[in-house]
Every structure is written in structure tokens, then in C-alpha cells.
Amino acid sequence: MRIRDIILPEDQFFLQVFREISDKTVQASAHLTELVSDLEHRTGQTCQKIHQLEHESDELLRKIFERLEESLITPLEPDEIHRLAKALDDVIDIIDWVAHQICNYQLSGSYPHLGKFAEYIAISSIEIQKGVHLLGSWDEIREIKNACATINQVWNRSSDLLSSAVTELFTMQDPIQVIKLKDIYENLEEVLQECNDVGHVLNEIVIRHT
């Protein structure tokens, strides 16, 4: 325990808001899975749900930075709060962006690689949620590290998935469709990169506090 924590209680606001953002990320990833599983019937409504979650997450991010300016005692170091907030926001931002692309490109048909990317993102989002919800419970360090390890494992598999997806594109006849799908696949991989960045931040926080 730090000396300053004995003098003043920590402000638990930050941990609670991080949990809320991680919950919204899981919800957004679930909607992304819905979106890619039924491109012809879910696009507009599902994209709007994802965008609303991204907007709510932005509001929470704003509250974090406002509170950080006035808080004397925080459960994490200020730089850790800033980095984790930014990393979490980047995940849901790019989920929203790729959903927006899918809607605007008006894709139709079935693309198994889209479903696999969505599955990877859902797994990573759930692991982020686990890790974030355990922050502050330093007796659960092993579980936080396990969540980070799983996120990293999924990220490591994503490069092979992207390679397979792009290779398949070269068998398609429509060059416009190829361009659209390649753009979407690359951005889906970027979501997983951002998830991995959250895992790195969580892991560094754990190391610093143990």
C-alpha cells in the first residue's frame, strides 16, 4: 500500500468506468458478429446499435479525463489511467468504423472469414472485460495475466487469418468487391491489434503494482 493511500481513500470511479467501457466493447463485438452473420438484413439497425455504444463510450472517456484532472488519489497511476482509457476507446472506435464500412459497402452474400474475424474479436473483447473487471483485485493477478495471454494468442493467429482471407480474394471476379473486402479484413485485423494493445497495458499495470 502506498503512503498516500493511508491518508486518503482511492477514487474508485475510474475502475467502475473502465468496467462500463469494457462491457460496451463486448456488446459492440456481439453486434459485429450479428452484422457479419446476416449482411442483407441486419446492416442498418445493427450498425446504429454499435455506433450508439461507441458514442456512450466516448462520453465515459470524457468523464474519465475530467475526473482525472481533479482527483488527488487514484487506484492506478494517472499515466496508467490515461493509457488504458485511450487503448479501450481505440478498440470500440475501430469496431464502429469497420461496421460503418460494412454498411456503406452494402455487402451481400456469405464470407466465412468475416465470421472468423468477428469470432476472434468477440473472444478478445471478453478477455478484455475479464481483465478490466479484475483490476484493483490484486489477488487475481494470475487471472488478469491469463486474460492478456489469451488476447495475445488470438492476435498472433489473426495474421494467418488475414493472409488466408486475402488469398481467397484473388479467386473473385469482381475487382470492386475485392477492394471492399480487403479493406474490411485489414480493419478487422486492426481491431485485434488494438485489443492486443489493451492486453499490453493491462499486463504492464499488473507488473507495476505487484
C-alpha positions in Angstrom: 0.0 0.0 0.0 1.2 3.5 -0.9 1.6 6.1 1.9 -0.8 8.4 0.2 -3.5 5.7 0.2 -3.3 5.6 4.0 -4.1 9.3 4.2 -6.9 9.4 1.6 -9.1 6.7 0.1 -8.7 5.9 -3.5 -11.2 7.2 -6.1 -12.8 4.0 -7.4 -14.7 5.9 -10.1 -12.0 5.1 -12.7 -12.2 1.3 -12.2 -16.0 1.4 -12.5 -16.0 3.4 -15.7 -13.3 1.2 -17.2 -15.7 -1.8 -16.5 -18.5 0.0 -18.2 -16.4 0.7 -21.3 -15.3 -2.9 -21.4 -18.9 -4.1 -21.1 -19.8 -1.8 -24.1 -16.9 -3.3 -26.1 -18.3 -6.8 -25.5 -21.8 -5.6 -26.6 -20.3 -3.9 -29.7 -18.4 -7.1 -30.7 -21.6 -9.2 -30.3 -23.4 -6.8 -32.6 -20.5 -7.1 -35.1 -20.9 -10.8 -35.0 -24.7 -10.4 -35.8 -23.8 -8.0 -38.6 -21.5 -10.3 -40.5 -23.7 -13.3 -40.0 -26.6 -11.7 -41.8 -25.3 -8.9 -44.1 -28.6 -8.5 -46.0 -31.0 -8.0 -43.1 -29.1 -6.6 -40.1 -26.9 -3.9 -41.5 -28.5 -0.5 -40.8 -30.1 -1.3 -37.4 -27.0 -3.2 -36.2 -24.6 -0.5 -37.3 -26.7 2.0 -35.4 -26.5 0.0 -32.2 -22.7 -0.2 -32.5 -22.4 3.5 -33.2 -24.6 4.2 -30.1 -22.3 2.1 -27.9 -19.2 4.0 -29.4 -20.9 7.3 -28.6 -21.6 6.2 -25.0 -18.0 5.0 -24.6 -16.8 8.4 -25.8 -18.9 10.1 -23.1 -17.4 7.8 -20.4 -13.9 8.6 -21.8 -14.6 12.3 -21.4 -15.7 11.8 -17.8 -12.5 9.9 -17.0 -10.3 12.7 -18.2 -12.4 15.3 -16.4 -12.2 13.4 -13.2 -8.5 12.7 -13.6 -7.8 16.4 -13.6 -9.4 16.9 -10.1 -8.6 13.6 -8.4 -5.9 13.5 -5.7 -5.9 9.8 -5.2 -6.5 7.2 -7.9 -6.5 3.4 -7.9 -3.9 3.5 -10.7 -1.2 6.0 -11.7 -2.5 8.8 -13.8 -0.5 7.7 -16.8 -1.9 4.2 -16.5 -5.4 5.6 -16.4 -4.7 7.7 -19.5 -3.2 4.8 -21.5 -5.8 2.3 -20.6 -8.6 4.7 -21.4 -7.1 5.5 -24.8 -6.5 1.8 -25.6 -10.1 0.8 -24.6 -11.5 3.7 -26.7 -9.4 2.7 -29.7 -11.0 -0.8 -29.7 -14.6 0.3 -29.8 -13.8 3.2 -32.2 -12.5 0.8 -34.8 -15.3 -1.7 -34.3 -17.6 1.2 -35.1 -15.6 2.2 -38.1 -15.5 -1.3 -39.6 -19.2 -1.7 -39.0 -19.7 1.6 -40.8 -17.7 0.3 -43.7 -19.7 -2.9 -43.9 -22.9 -1.0 -44.0 -21.7 1.6 -46.6 -20.2 -1.1 -48.9 -23.6 -2.9 -49.0 -22.0 -6.3 -49.0 -24.3 -9.3 -49.7 -23.7 -13.0 -49.6 -21.7 -15.0 -47.1 -18.0 -14.6 -46.3 -16.6 -17.1 -43.7 -13.5 -15.0 -43.0 -15.7 -12.2 -41.8 -17.3 -14.6 -39.3 -14.0 -15.8 -38.1 -12.6 -12.3 -37.6 -15.8 -11.5 -35.6 -15.3 -14.6 -33.5 -11.7 -13.6 -32.7 -12.8 -10.1 -31.8 -15.6 -11.4 -29.5 -13.1 -13.7 -27.7 -10.6 -10.8 -27.3 -13.3 -8.4 -26.0 -14.5 -10.9 -23.4 -10.9 -11.4 -22.2 -10.5 -7.6 -22.0 -13.7 -7.4 -20.0 -12.3 -10.1 -17.6 -9.0 -8.3 -17.1 -10.6 -4.9 -16.6 -13.2 -6.2 -14.1 -10.4 -7.7 -12.1 -8.3 -4.5 -11.9 -7.8 -3.4 -8.3 -8.2 -7.0 -7.1 -4.5 -7.7 -6.9 -5.1 -11.2 -5.6 -6.5 -12.0 -9.0 -3.2 -11.2 -10.8 -2.9 -14.6 -12.4 -6.4 -14.3 -13.9 -5.6 -10.9 -15.4 -2.3 -12.2 -16.9 -4.2 -15.2 -18.3 -6.7 -12.9 -20.0 -3.8 -10.9 -21.5 -2.1 -14.1 -22.7 -5.3 -15.2 -24.5 -5.7 -11.8 -26.2 -2.1 -12.1 -27.4 -2.7 -15.7 -28.7 -5.7 -14.6 -30.7 -3.7 -11.6 -32.1 -1.0 -14.0 -33.2 -3.5 -16.1 -35.1 -5.0 -13.1 -36.8 -2.1 -12.6 -39.3 -2.7 -16.1 -40.7 -6.4 -15.4 -40.9 -5.8 -12.2 -42.8 -3.4 -14.0 -45.2 -6.0 -16.7 -45.9 -8.7 -14.1 -46.4 -6.7 -12.0 -48.8 -5.5 -15.1 -50.8 -9.2 -16.1 -51.3 -10.0 -12.7 -52.6 -7.8 -13.3 -55.7 -10.2 -16.0 -56.8 -13.0 -13.5 -57.0 -14.1 -12.0 -60.4 -15.4 -8.6 -59.2 -12.4 -6.2 -58.5 -14.6 -3.7 -56.7 -15.7 -6.4 -54.3 -12.1 -7.5 -53.8 -11.1 -3.9 -52.8 -14.0 -3.6 -50.4 -13.4 -6.9 -48.7 -9.6 -6.4 -48.4 -10.2 -3.0 -46.7 -12.7 -4.6 -44.3 -10.4 -7.6 -43.5 -7.4 -5.3 -42.8 -9.5 -3.1 -40.4 -10.8 -6.2 -38.6 -7.2 -7.3 -38.0 -6.6 -3.7 -36.7 -9.4 -4.3 -34.2 -7.4 -7.3 -32.9 -4.2 -5.2 -32.8 -6.0 -2.7 -30.6 -7.3 -5.5 -28.4 -3.7 -6.7 -28.0 -2.6 -3.2 -27.1 -5.2 -3.2 -24.3 -3.7 -6.5 -23.2 -0.2 -5.0 -23.1 -1.4 -2.0 -21.0 -3.2 -4.3 -18.5 -0.1 -6.5 -18.3 2.2 -3.5 -17.6 -0.2 -2.3 -14.9 -0.2 -5.6 -13.2 3.6 -5.7 -13.3 3.9 -2.2 -11.8 1.5 -3.0 -9.0 3.0 -6.3 -7.8 
